[in-house]
């Protein structure tokens, strides 16, 4: 899972020569040697996105992996690249086609940014993804760490990548060095830049990410298996791990969706706002004030009820049969009538698609 640092960080200067002791320089050499040997032996070398080193393919994988697990992305990456094999193919596609293939990955603004950025690459760079980090960072959805990941993994250049896993490795192993440089975000970037090898950026980046994902985990780290364990202060200074929220503490919201059908059996869909849950996807119209709608377990017009667990809340979805004609659409939102065949080509939330498919054909 990737998390992109804030854009405000930018590049930080390398530590001054007098800030690095001979001991730390020897420790840096040990760090590279042990990490590299471990990666060659135990790292991940056959992930789907490691087989295509084009800048475009790496870019797509990095955006998909932001705030999403590797196992989840496995199910989407191949199909997305088959449908949109190049930047130009993605730029020329309809946004609905992109969202249809993204449906289920979550954090849908990523798909909006990816599509908009592809069009900018065609307009500004002739359809070729730029190689310079500053040019990459000027595109929507690409922050400093993602720009570094593309430069490193696609072009084998030494570049700073500070996703969640890399941060954890650096702040644990280099805890004292980080504090000596002043602590905080700028110091972490300076430390990461100081650690960059002169060549072999791809292996360095992938090794750090793999060590954080496979061994140096946030909870229950596999310290006995770590190649750096002999010289690592360990995670003890991080404080007690956060206790997962109990079900009773999770936020809960009710959403009431309305099913309008015309005489041809088509369903009325409404495009959701570009912010919030299911950003920009097509969905059934949501009842105004749905949080206050009270529906019994067998209430009139109730077609289905589902509990949908999101990362930040539990969503109770009630689907109601609605009639007669729908009210006017909310400002700025498109509406359309769609048959089952047409819905298959649109980006709908998977839970809503499943609810519709479970209804009897009329």
Steps between C-alpha positions, in 0.01 A plus 500: 500500500633842402442832669613814323675763716375857485602694189639782713810299595695541178866407491720540805876557507731214582635489855807719542832314505555583867155359583604148398751317715738232366295248698183601313680481165611146578146421614368631168727260311386213723136601442541486122694174503261310728185642344618419146594141588165443670307644205675275248418199717157576647355805327205510261612467139192382312213734588281569193621861474866395513472332159438825312754772578352767274446829679129487421453150645695588815296818538169309481618247758623768740168686487306177553719403795437827683292411808426156354653160570712306254254210495211731411694668218591162348138459393483833317841583355510249213151578373562872516823474297337273242222754445727805518846380388644849443468854630324600181246218530417613853478865396264423214271286715172616644518563875214253551713224344782580741271504804336173393838323514592680825173411672580315822852641546368791706638853538353589163660842476817308407331384181384855421856629550649220291266570210553878515877455527505272193335774297756750625785264405362480147453878479831604660738210436377341177363193678831404665508500879774745607811367671589798719354490851400867489301439178339189646410688817317765297240242392178447699523226762881474495672625815874499576513138613304366203718701263804344666351152470441542126850637443654220703293196400455590134831669420729348768597844627587570866195687629336542838190290565332546835192282507372362830724193493819690419429757769465227759833339407687831506352637821571171681850421379619861466317634806802677652617640167151633429490676837852636453387662175217674685218249473183561302423482132789700355751299699348174377528614138860608557579162656337314211698704246825435687431126481450495122759289314689649208341243269248218525210715614240238410644224721553744789141625486345157460713355781389772743133457408521122525678503836230726642216295352631149575714533816499846661123498543312758709378237746675175584818583302708200398821625662666154523477474118622854434840537332561817704403365842857492638530878476140625524355684804169333419144629521489541880503879490182528295265470793216256551333388176159639431217281610269415210157651540240263631189460288304703753741794455490512119306780340174388344290670237177411325464565128164466329514439125196531274422261215312664213414279202348603170275291276800348322639374831785750500625640829558866576863575594655818636866596490631560850698801609873509423564495877395260771390139480512348148627825352388545140340155466152436369256395770131482579365836619545549872198616699540847648543483875551126473663487844159569651301259282357223713443169326382187677648162418198432283389857442296610197708527187813351657675290234832428669711591797878452518775588745806622310825540694728778381838588646357780713137408563226240475247593234149361536341517155125477458363463148144624454262467207413856397216648296352687322748719310834587660556852636730735305871417522716685747700787361799393293420130499427309181223244473429225252279197450710185458420143406685206655730485196576872521564480875768237438707763317465767769683552826258401776589421862532118515256478792235692303560288189461186711173627653358574156605159365331328794160649414251300291478601134187697423 
